[in-house]
Amino acid sequence: MKIFSTIKRFILMVLAVIVGGLCLFFFVIGIVAGVAASSSTKEQTKGPSVLTLNLEDEIVDRSVSDMQLLASSLMNGQKEAMGLDQILDALLCAQDDDNITGIVIRGQAVNTDYAIMSELRRAIVDFRSNCGKPVYFYDNGISAAGMYIASAADSIFITPLGSVALRGVTSNKMYFKGLADKVGVGFDVVKHGRYKSAIESFTQNDISKEDREQTQRYVDMIWREIRDSIASGRGVEASVIDKYVDEIKYISTADYPMEIGLIDGAMYRDEFLQRLRTAIGIEEDKEIPSISIASYGAKEDEVAKPKNQIAIVYALGEIKDGSNKSDYNNIYGEDLARELRKVRTNEDIKAIVLRVNSPGGSALASDIIWREVKLTSEVKPVVVSMGGYAASGGYYISCAADFIMAENATLTGSIGVFGLIPNMQKLSENMGVSQAPVSSNKNPLLLGYKSLTPNQLTTLQSSVDNTYDTFVGRVAEGRQMSRQAVDSIAQGRVWTGLDAVSNGLVDEIGGIYEALDVAAELASLDGDYEVVALPEQKDSPFDMAMRMMNVQNLVQTIFPHLASKADKVENMLEYSEHDFNFKIMMHM
């Protein structure tokens, strides 16, 4: 009887947990549906208002309209990321919106990459020049990245004890070979490209001569872009800014930056708001009507949409093999290839802008995507717009396009290939673990277990060399260069967008709007077209909730001990798969 009673209690407990889980499941669906509905509604200005932009909110290439990402960010206590596309459209619409009286920018730091900052800064300059409405920056202090964007404004103000933290651009890489040696983990390396430095953190104790050379070049170029833009925007000499940084003046309060012209004044928040009221014609002590760029929605004109379309196809994140439609933070070869095939056969779409922001990844997936880009460019124009990164595999998928655009600070190139194979032989011996492999053939590739034999290393190196030769050939064909010319600027070297224009890897400096103009010109559309963003983001609340509350999460909630064992088994299976899958990578 005692046994049956225990079983009964156990069954009731499991049922209670399941019922509770189902209640939570439908509760999540309700929350997400409500959040999604509210987030999809843009506010209209009901009278004169100030448009506000907070640089500390994360800014990504594409706005987050997918409910899974939205709900996940809310559940993690994070704000919804703003998309560059959303900000650029808002700034463009605000130029002609009589209810928008000006813009106020705030944010001591900037949560995005340099290429996105360049496009945002250019859009603010265009806003000022096209409509004449004032743009102000105000916060307690300001960083170098914040100053880069704020220098496009009419006026910059910070609090009296705030600082202008212009500190230059620094790359600080960490190296783990000493730690790996201590714990007994070794690495076999196969690569092609003297500048291919992605693996050096695990194989060296210090930066190589080649990596120092390329890193010094791109940090200098990025700093020059920031410094010269600030100097131009503020009407000061570049040498004044270099002196400010070199003499560590950025630890001072607002007085010295104001003295040399980096900012216009130092004031507290109430003083700035009163100044703003005067500038836009609002009575003293009255609340200033404002609307954030994330919420702003200009009134749409009721006109017939043109039939012709230009598709912006987003390729964002690391390039991976296979398909995964629930992961919006990475590029999957099969998924992007399928999207390009759909675009290619859509007769309404006359041209494509491929927005690439990727440091690379799988060589196989990159080649699959490259093929679809090439086939598409034979049917209709393909223009690549590079974001913060379009390097290694990111450049591979770009090189077949008809035209390539990048920002000055884009990091691109890195035409090289590597494979990094860890081995745990020494660690296993130190831990008293031995192995007895039994194989059906000679030369079993026991990746992760022991160092590779000379014959195995030679074979893998040959595979990497062949992939590099293919990469160089793809670039030579796409950019109409000789193999020798490509090889001379390849070798895994990273270039800024500005350098890439000089060496032929990129055609022009510009952002996504400029890329759209080029695409329209190549397709002879004369400005009469609609822009569509792909892949579509159209998850229902149910789909999103199903993903959030997947089986693994449910098991971990109800049976944490069992889930732990399942994870160990899964890890063992993944580890065993390394015997059969040696992946060649194209990564920065």
C-alpha positions in Angstrom: 0.0 0.0 0.0 2.9 2.3 0.8 4.4 1.8 -2.7 1.1 2.5 -4.4 0.6 5.6 -2.3 4.0 6.9 -3.3 3.4 6.2 -7.0 0.0 8.0 -6.7 1.7 11.0 -5.1 4.4 11.0 -7.8 1.8 10.8 -10.6 -0.2 13.7 -9.1 2.9 15.7 -8.7 3.9 15.2 -12.3 0.4 16.1 -13.5 0.4 19.2 -11.4 3.7 20.3 -12.9 2.4 19.6 -16.4 -0.9 21.5 -15.8 1.2 24.4 -14.3 3.4 24.3 -17.3 0.4 24.5 -19.7 -1.0 27.4 -17.8 2.3 29.2 -18.0 2.4 28.3 -21.7 -0.9 30.0 -22.5 -0.1 32.9 -20.2 3.1 33.5 -22.2 1.1 33.4 -25.5 -1.3 36.0 -24.1 1.5 38.3 -23.0 3.4 38.0 -26.2 0.3 38.6 -28.3 -0.4 41.8 -26.3 3.2 43.0 -26.5 3.4 42.2 -30.2 0.2 44.1 -30.9 1.3 47.1 -28.9 4.8 47.1 -30.4 3.4 47.0 -34.0 1.5 50.2 -33.5 3.4 53.4 -34.3 2.4 56.7 -32.6 1.4 59.6 -34.7 2.3 63.1 -33.6 -0.8 65.1 -32.5 1.0 68.4 -32.5 4.5 70.0 -32.5 6.9 67.4 -30.9 10.6 66.7 -30.5 11.9 63.5 -31.9 14.2 61.7 -29.4 17.0 59.2 -30.1 18.8 57.4 -27.3 22.2 56.1 -28.6 22.5 53.6 -25.6 19.6 51.6 -26.9 21.0 48.7 -29.1 21.0 49.6 -32.8 21.1 46.7 -35.2 20.9 46.5 -39.0 17.2 45.5 -39.1 14.4 46.4 -36.7 13.0 43.7 -34.5 9.5 42.9 -35.7 9.7 39.2 -34.9 7.8 38.4 -31.8 10.2 35.7 -30.6 13.1 38.2 -30.4 10.9 40.8 -28.9 9.5 38.6 -26.2 13.0 37.1 -25.4 14.5 40.6 -25.0 11.6 41.6 -22.7 11.9 38.5 -20.6 15.7 39.2 -20.2 15.0 42.7 -19.0 16.4 44.3 -22.1 14.9 47.0 -24.3 13.8 46.1 -27.8 16.6 46.8 -30.2 16.2 49.6 -32.8 16.8 48.8 -36.4 19.0 51.1 -38.6 16.3 50.8 -41.2 13.7 52.0 -38.7 15.8 55.0 -37.7 16.7 56.0 -41.3 13.1 55.9 -42.3 12.0 57.9 -39.3 14.6 60.6 -40.0 13.6 60.8 -43.6 9.9 61.1 -42.8 10.5 63.6 -40.0 12.0 66.0 -42.6 8.6 66.6 -44.1 6.6 66.2 -41.0 5.5 69.7 -39.8 4.8 68.4 -36.4 8.4 67.4 -35.8 10.2 70.6 -34.6 13.6 69.1 -34.1 15.7 66.2 -32.7 17.2 65.6 -29.3 20.0 63.0 -29.1 21.2 61.5 -25.8 23.4 58.6 -24.7 26.9 58.7 -23.3 27.9 55.5 -25.0 26.8 54.0 -28.3 25.6 50.4 -28.6 26.3 49.5 -32.2 29.2 49.1 -34.7 31.1 51.8 -36.5 29.5 51.2 -39.9 26.0 51.7 -38.5 27.2 54.8 -36.7 28.5 56.2 -40.0 25.1 55.7 -41.7 23.3 57.2 -38.7 25.6 60.2 -38.7 25.1 60.8 -42.4 21.4 60.7 -42.0 21.5 63.3 -39.2 23.6 65.6 -41.5 21.0 65.1 -44.3 18.2 65.9 -41.9 19.7 69.2 -40.9 20.6 70.2 -44.4 17.3 69.2 -46.0 14.8 70.7 -43.5 16.7 73.1 -41.4 15.2 71.8 -38.1 17.6 71.9 -35.1 19.4 68.9 -33.7 20.7 68.9 -30.2 22.8 66.5 -28.1 22.5 66.5 -24.3 23.6 64.1 -21.6 25.8 63.9 -18.5 28.8 63.1 -20.6 29.8 61.7 -23.9 32.0 58.9 -25.3 34.2 59.0 -28.5 31.5 57.1 -30.4 28.8 59.4 -29.0 30.8 62.4 -30.0 31.2 61.0 -33.5 27.4 61.0 -34.0 26.8 64.1 -31.9 29.2 66.2 -34.0 26.5 66.1 -36.7 24.2 68.1 -34.4 23.8 71.8 -34.3 24.7 72.0 -30.6 26.3 69.7 -27.9 25.7 70.2 -24.2 26.8 68.1 -21.2 26.5 68.6 -17.4 29.3 70.8 -15.8 31.1 67.9 -14.2 30.7 65.6 -17.2 33.5 64.7 -19.5 34.1 64.2 -23.3 35.8 60.8 -23.3 37.7 60.9 -26.6 40.1 58.0 -26.1 41.0 57.0 -29.6 40.5 53.4 -30.9 42.2 50.4 -29.2 42.2 46.7 -30.1 43.2 44.5 -27.1 43.4 40.8 -27.9 43.8 38.1 -25.4 46.0 35.0 -25.8 45.3 31.6 -24.1 48.2 29.4 -25.3 49.8 29.5 -21.8 46.6 28.4 -20.1 46.0 25.7 -22.7 49.6 24.4 -22.1 49.0 24.3 -18.4 45.8 22.3 -18.6 47.2 20.0 -21.4 45.2 21.1 -24.4 47.1 21.3 -27.7 46.0 22.6 -31.1 46.8 21.4 -34.6 46.5 24.3 -37.1 45.9 24.2 -40.9 45.5 27.6 -42.6 46.2 29.6 -45.7 46.8 33.3 -45.2 49.7 35.0 -43.4 47.3 37.5 -41.9 44.6 35.0 -40.9 44.7 35.7 -37.1 41.5 34.3 -35.8 43.3 31.2 -34.4 46.3 33.0 -32.9 44.6 33.5 -29.6 44.9 29.8 -29.0 48.3 29.1 -30.7 50.5 32.0 -29.6 51.3 34.0 -26.5 51.5 37.4 -28.2 50.3 39.2 -31.3 52.1 38.2 -34.6 53.9 40.7 -36.8 51.3 40.3 -39.5 48.3 40.7 -37.2 49.9 43.8 -35.5 50.4 45.3 -39.0 46.8 44.8 -40.1 45.3 45.7 -36.7 47.4 48.9 -36.4 46.2 49.9 -39.9 42.5 49.5 -39.3 42.4 51.1 -35.8 44.3 54.1 -37.3 41.8 54.2 -40.2 38.8 54.0 -37.9 40.2 56.7 -35.6 40.9 58.9 -38.6 37.3 58.6 -39.7 36.0 59.5 -36.2 38.6 62.3 -35.6 38.1 64.0 -39.0 34.3 63.8 -38.8 34.3 65.4 -35.3 36.8 68.0 -36.5 34.7 68.9 -39.5 31.4 68.9 -37.6 32.8 71.0 -34.8 35.0 73.3 -36.9 38.2 72.5 -35.1 41.6 71.2 -36.3 42.2 67.5 -36.3 45.5 68.1 -34.4 43.5 69.7 -31.6 41.6 66.5 -31.1 44.8 64.3 -31.3 46.4 66.5 -28.6 43.2 66.2 -26.5 43.5 62.4 -26.7 47.2 62.0 -26.4 47.4 64.3 -23.3 44.5 62.4 -21.6 42.5 65.6 -21.4 39.3 63.5 -21.5 39.5 63.0 -17.7 38.8 66.7 -17.3 35.3 68.2 -16.8 33.3 70.2 -19.3 35.4 73.4 -19.2 38.3 72.3 -21.3 36.2 70.6 -24.1 34.1 73.8 -24.2 37.2 75.9 -24.4 38.6 74.1 -27.5 35.2 73.9 -29.2 34.3 70.2 -28.8 31.0 71.2 -27.0 28.9 74.3 -27.0 28.1 74.5 -23.3 27.8 73.0 -19.9 24.4 73.0 -18.2 22.1 70.9 -16.0 19.1 69.1 -17.4 16.6 71.8 -16.3 18.7 74.5 -18.0 18.9 72.5 -21.2 15.2 71.9 -21.3 14.5 75.6 -20.8 16.9 76.4 -23.6 15.1 73.8 -25.8 11.7 75.4 -25.0 12.9 78.7 -26.1 14.4 77.3 -29.3 11.2 75.5 -30.4 8.7 78.1 -29.0 7.2 76.5 -26.0 6.2 78.4 -22.9 8.4 78.3 -19.8 7.7 75.4 -17.4 5.5 73.7 -20.0 6.1 70.0 -20.7 8.0 69.5 -24.0 6.0 67.1 -26.2 8.3 64.4 -27.5 8.2 61.1 -29.3 11.0 58.5 -29.6 12.3 57.4 -32.9 11.4 53.8 -31.9 7.7 54.8 -31.5 7.5 57.4 -34.3 5.3 56.6 -37.3 4.8 59.3 -40.0 1.4 59.4 -41.6 1.4 57.3 -44.8 0.1 58.8 -48.0 -2.7 56.8 -49.5 -1.2 56.2 -52.9 -1.0 53.1 -55.0 2.1 51.2 -54.4 4.3 50.7 -57.5 4.5 47.2 -58.9 8.3 47.3 -59.2 10.2 46.3 -56.1 13.7 46.3 -54.7 14.3 43.6 -52.1 16.7 44.2 -49.2 17.9 40.7 -48.3 19.5 40.7 -44.8 22.5 38.4 -44.2 23.4 39.1 -40.6 25.6 37.1 -38.2 27.9 34.1 -38.4 27.6 31.9 -41.4 26.5 28.3 -40.5 25.7 25.1 -42.2 22.2 23.8 -42.7 18.9 25.4 -41.8 17.5 27.0 -38.6 14.5 29.2 -39.1 14.2 30.0 -35.4 17.7 31.6 -35.1 17.6 35.2 -36.4 21.0 36.1 -35.2 23.0 34.0 -37.7 23.1 33.1 -41.4 22.2 29.6 -42.4 23.4 28.5 -45.8 20.3 26.6 -46.8 17.9 29.3 -45.6 19.6 32.2 -47.3 20.1 30.2 -50.5 16.4 29.4 -50.5 15.5 33.1 -50.0 17.7 34.2 -52.9 16.1 31.6 -55.2 12.7 33.0 -54.3 13.8 36.5 -55.0 15.4 35.5 -58.3 12.1 34.0 -59.6 9.9 36.9 -58.3 9.1 39.0 -61.4 8.0 42.0 -59.3 11.5 42.2 -57.7 13.7 44.0 -60.2 16.9 44.3 -58.1 18.4 43.1 -54.8 20.4 44.9 -52.1 22.1 42.2 -50.1 22.9 43.7 -46.6 25.9 41.8 -45.2 27.0 42.2 -41.6 29.0 39.0 -41.0 32.5 38.1 -39.8 32.3 34.8 -41.7 31.9 31.2 -40.8 31.4 27.9 -42.6 33.2 27.6 -46.0 30.6 25.2 -47.3 27.6 27.4 -46.4 29.4 30.4 -47.8 30.0 28.7 -51.1 26.3 27.6 -51.3 25.2 31.2 -50.8 27.8 32.5 -53.2 26.3 30.3 -55.9 22.8 31.7 -55.4 24.2 35.3 -55.4 26.0 34.6 -58.7 22.9 33.0 -60.3 20.7 35.9 -59.1 23.1 38.5 -60.5 22.8 36.9 -63.9 19.1 37.6 -63.9 18.8 40.9 -62.1 21.1 43.5 -60.4 22.6 42.5 -57.0 24.2 45.3 -54.9 25.9 44.5 -51.6 25.7 46.9 -48.8 28.3 46.1 -46.1 27.6 46.8 -42.4 30.2 46.6 -39.6 31.7 43.4 -41.0 31.8 41.7 -44.3 34.9 39.7 -43.8 36.1 36.2 -44.8 32.9 34.2 -45.5 31.1 37.6 -45.3 33.2 38.8 -48.3 32.9 35.4 -50.0 29.1 35.7 -50.2 29.5 39.3 -51.5 32.0 39.0 -54.2 29.6 37.8 -56.9 27.5 40.9 -56.7 27.3 43.5 -59.5 28.3 46.3 -57.2 29.7 46.5 -53.6 29.4 49.4 -51.1 30.8 49.7 -47.6 31.3 52.3 -45.0 34.8 53.8 -44.3 35.0 51.8 -41.0 33.6 48.5 -42.4 36.0 45.6 -41.8 36.1 43.5 -44.9 38.4 41.2 -46.9 40.1 38.6 -44.7 40.3 36.4 -47.8 41.8 33.3 -46.1 40.9 29.9 -44.7 41.7 28.0 -41.5 41.0 24.9 -39.5 41.8 24.7 -35.7 41.7 21.2 -34.2 42.1 20.9 -30.5 43.5 17.7 -29.0 43.1 16.5 -25.4 45.8 13.8 -25.4 48.0 15.4 -22.7 45.0 16.4 -20.6 43.6 12.9 -20.9 46.9 11.4 -19.8 47.1 13.8 -16.8 43.6 12.9 -15.8 44.4 9.1 -16.0 42.1 8.6 -19.1 43.2 6.3 -21.9 41.7 5.4 -25.2 41.6 2.4 -27.4 40.3 3.3 -30.9 39.3 0.5 -33.2 38.9 1.6 -36.9 37.9 -0.2 -40.1 40.6 1.6 -42.1 44.0 3.2 -41.9 44.5 6.8 -40.7 41.4 7.3 -38.6 40.9 11.0 -38.0 40.5 11.1 -34.2 39.9 14.8 -34.0 40.0 16.0 -30.4 41.7 12.9 -29.0 45.3 13.1 -30.1 47.6 15.2 -32.3 47.3 14.6 -36.0 49.9 12.6 -37.8 52.1 14.4 -40.4 50.2 12.6 -43.2 46.8 13.8 -41.8 48.1 17.3 -41.4 49.3 17.3 -45.0 45.9 16.1 -46.2 44.0 18.7 -44.3 46.4 21.4 -45.4 45.8 20.4 -49.0 42.0 20.7 -48.4 42.5 24.2 -46.9 44.8 25.3 -49.8 42.2 24.1 -52.3 39.5 26.1 -50.5 41.7 29.2 -50.5 42.4 28.8 -54.2 38.6 28.5 -54.8 38.0 31.6 -52.7 40.6 33.6 -54.6 39.1 32.4 -57.9 35.6 33.5 -56.8 36.9 37.0 -55.9 38.9 37.3 -59.1 35.9 36.4 -61.2 33.5 38.6 -59.4 35.8 41.6 -59.1 37.3 41.1 -62.6 40.8 40.9 -61.2 43.7 38.5 -61.8 44.3 35.8 -59.3 47.7 37.3 -58.6 46.1 40.6 -57.8 43.6 39.1 -55.5 46.3 36.9 -53.8 48.4 40.0 -53.1 45.6 41.6 -51.1 44.3 38.4 -49.6 46.3 36.1 -47.4 43.6 36.6 -44.7 44.3 40.4 -44.3 41.5 42.5 -42.9 40.9 45.9 -44.7 38.7 48.8 -43.8 36.1 49.8 -46.3 38.1 52.9 -47.4 41.2 50.7 -48.1 39.0 48.1 -49.8 37.9 50.8 -52.3 41.5 51.5 -53.1 42.5 47.9 -53.6 39.4 47.0 -55.6 37.5 44.8 -53.2 34.7 47.5 -52.8 33.3 49.9 -55.4 32.2 52.9 -53.4 31.7 54.2 -49.9 28.0 54.5 -48.9 25.2 53.0 -46.9 22.0 51.2 -47.6 20.2 54.2 -49.1 23.1 54.7 -51.5 23.0 51.0 -52.3 19.2 51.3 -53.1 20.0 54.2 -55.5 22.6 52.1 -57.3 20.3 49.1 -57.5 17.5 51.3 -58.9 19.9 52.7 -61.5 21.2 49.3 -62.6 17.5 48.1 -62.9 16.5 51.4 -64.7 13.7 52.0 -62.2 13.9 55.8 -62.2 12.9 56.0 -58.5 9.5 54.4 -59.0 9.8 51.3 -56.8 8.8 49.8 -53.4 11.3 48.5 -51.0 10.6 45.1 -49.4 12.7 43.6 -46.5 13.5 39.9 -46.5 13.4 37.3 -45.0 9.9 38.0 -43.7 9.4 38.1 -40.0 5.9 36.9 -39.4 5.8 34.5 -36.5 2.4 34.1 -34.8 2.3 34.4 -31.0 1.7 30.6 -30.9 4.8 29.8 -33.0 6.9 32.1 -30.8 5.6 30.6 -27.6 6.2 27.1 -28.9 9.8 28.0 -29.6 10.3 29.6 -26.2 8.8 26.7 -24.3 10.4 23.9 -26.3 10.7 20.3 -25.1 14.2 20.8 -23.7 13.1 23.8 -21.6 10.1 21.8 -20.3 12.2 18.8 -19.4 14.7 21.1 -17.6 11.8 22.7 -15.7 10.3 19.4 -14.6 13.2 17.0 -14.4 16.4 19.0 -13.9 18.4 15.9 -13.0 17.3 14.0 -16.0 17.9 17.0 -18.2 21.5 17.2 -16.9 22.1 13.6 -17.9 20.5 14.3 -21.3 22.8 17.2 -21.9 25.8 15.0 -21.1 24.7 12.4 -23.6 24.1 15.1 -26.2 27.6 16.6 -25.6 29.1 13.1 -26.0 27.3 12.6 -29.3 28.4 16.0 -30.5 32.0 15.2 -29.5 31.8 11.9 -31.3 30.6 13.7 -34.5 33.9 15.5 -34.6 35.4 12.2 -35.9 33.4 12.6 -39.1 33.1 16.4 -39.6 36.2 18.5 -40.2 34.9 22.0 -40.9 36.9 24.4 -42.9 36.2 27.9 -41.7 36.3 31.4 -43.2 36.3 33.7 -40.2 38.0 36.9 -39.1 
